[in-house]
Amino acid sequence: MIPTALADLPEDAFRPLRRVEFQAMVDQGLFEGTNVELVGGVLVEMSQQGQPHSQLIRLLTRLIVRSVGDDYEVGIQTPLAVDEISLPEPDLQVLPAGPYWDAHPEQALLVIEVSNSSLRFDLGEKARRYAASGYPEYWVVDVEGRQIHVHRQPSNEGWRSVEIVSSGVLRSSAVPAVVVRVDELFGY
């Protein structure tokens, strides 16, 4: 039988796109005008941000940059080399200080995704990849639910600690200078 659709092909017939291949395509301008990221060897189109989503990114950016000062690097919607087949662009990332001229950062202390339409993906596939890469802390800011899913204690199997915070004060365990007053964050 000749397959007539991708779904008809066996799962092992697919090869994930590697990060270096994806980066070469980006460098050649193949994705000019599109907004895609590589997660698990698959190109994922990122949706447009609504107003609350973009406002939360601005608020968190200002708060985190002020909190960490020059002690850390703060990436805002920039690539993070998670594994050989993933180069996502999380909304925020707090990185060890240092220049990153030659390659995208591979280590992050705190990764934050602000999520609305991509909530399931951010809590699923992305969370698994960030945990397997050993990032100490991952937050998913749920725009609609007005809460933050806080992931800590990563392992190859996932996160050993997941907490949902919808009020009070949230302090990063990986970057203690980062403190968020959740009620004020969701002041819309």
C-alpha positions, 0 to 999 in steps of 0.5 A: 500500500502506498501512503496517501497522507502523512498520517498513513506513514509509520511514526519512525518514517519521520526525522526531527529537524535538528537545531543546527539545520533550523538555524541554518534555514533562519540564517538564509532567511527562509522564515522571513515574515513568519513567526516559528520556533523549533520544538521537538524537531517540529516547526511550531507557528506562534500565534499573535499576542493579544493585548493582555498577553503583551502587557504581561510580557512588558510588566514582567520584563520591567520587573525582572530587569529591575530585580536582577540588575547586572547580575544576570542576562534577561532574554525577551522572546529570544532563542534558547537552545534547549536540546538538539531538536528544540530552539524555542523563544520563551517570552522571558528567560533569566540567564547566567551573566555572560556574553552570548555572541557565538551561540544561543544560550543553553542554560537558563535559571528561570524560563517564563512563557506567557500563555493564552491560546498555547496553554496546553502546549506550554504546560505539556511539550515545552514543560517536558523539554525544559525539565529534561534539559534541567532548567531549575524553574519554569513558569507558565503565566496563564493569561485567561486563568490569571494564575501562574503554573510554577514548575520546580525540581526538574527531571528527565521524567518531568517536574517533581513540583508543580504549583499553581499560584493565583494570589500573594507573592511568588519568589523564584527559587532559582533567582531569589531576586525575582519577586512577583506580586501576583494580584498586581500582575493580573491587575486588568 
